[in-house]
Amino acid sequence: MSEQTPDGGNLDELTSKELYERAMGVARERRDVGFVWDLLRAIPAAAAATGEVGRAEFDLLHGLSLLEEFTHAGEGEMADALRPFYIDYLHRHAKGT
């Protein structure tokens, strides 16, 4: 099942980096601190999904590490693991992106 944006674009066709940038853009426009908090909470599970269980455990115990992970949440395997999170957010909140 592919997710469509309100303007008919297919979110599944975007790169993980593009999804991250769009979701962050929408969150900035909406001043949606809840999105940032939800992203921080999703990062340890995404790290575990990429096979980095030790990293996930560390992130759960160390908030500063999560902030570092947050700055790279749009890159590499982490971004790929967070794709469903970004697609869901954009589907619920983006208007014409």
C-alpha positions in Angstrom: 0.0 0.0 0.0 1.6 3.3 -1.0 1.0 6.5 0.8 -0.2 9.5 -1.2 0.4 13.1 -0.2 -2.6 15.5 -0.5 -1.3 16.7 -3.9 -1.2 13.1 -5.2 2.6 12.4 -4.8 3.7 9.0 -3.7 5.7 9.2 -0.5 7.1 5.7 -1.1 9.0 7.0 -4.1 11.0 9.5 -2.0 14.4 8.7 -0.5 14.7 8.3 3.2 16.6 11.7 3.3 13.7 13.4 1.4 11.1 11.9 3.8 13.1 13.2 6.8 13.5 16.6 5.3 9.8 16.9 4.4 8.7 15.6 7.8 11.0 18.0 9.6 9.8 20.9 7.4 6.2 20.1 8.2 7.1 19.9 11.9 8.9 23.2 11.8 5.9 24.9 10.1 3.5 23.4 12.6 5.9 24.1 15.5 5.3 20.5 16.4 7.6 19.7 19.3 5.6 16.5 19.7 7.0 15.2 16.4 10.6 15.8 17.6 9.8 14.0 20.9 8.2 11.1 19.0 11.3 10.9 16.7 13.6 10.8 19.7 11.6 8.0 21.1 11.6 6.1 17.7 15.4 6.3 17.3 16.3 3.4 19.6 13.9 1.0 17.9 15.2 2.2 14.5 18.8 1.5 15.7 17.8 -2.0 16.8 16.1 -2.6 13.4 19.4 -1.9 11.7 21.1 -4.5 13.8 22.7 -2.1 16.2 21.2 -3.4 19.4 24.1 -2.1 21.6 23.5 1.4 20.1 19.8 1.1 20.8 20.4 0.1 24.4 22.9 3.0 24.9 20.4 5.5 23.4 17.7 4.3 25.8 20.0 5.1 28.7 21.7 8.3 27.5 19.6 11.2 26.4 22.5 13.1 25.0 23.3 10.2 22.7 19.7 10.5 21.4 20.2 14.1 20.6 23.3 13.2 18.6 21.2 10.5 16.8 18.5 13.0 16.2 20.9 15.2 14.2 21.6 12.2 11.9 18.0 10.8 11.7 17.8 11.7 8.0 20.9 9.8 7.0 21.8 6.2 6.0 20.3 3.1 7.6 18.8 5.1 10.4 16.7 7.1 8.0 15.7 4.0 6.1 14.6 2.4 9.4 12.6 5.5 10.2 10.8 5.7 6.8 7.5 4.4 8.2 7.6 7.1 10.9 8.2 9.9 8.4 5.6 8.6 5.9 3.0 8.3 8.7 3.7 11.8 9.9 3.6 13.3 6.4 0.4 11.4 5.6 -1.3 12.8 8.7 0.0 16.4 8.6 1.4 17.5 5.3 -0.7 19.7 3.0 0.5 19.7 -0.6 4.1 18.4 0.0 
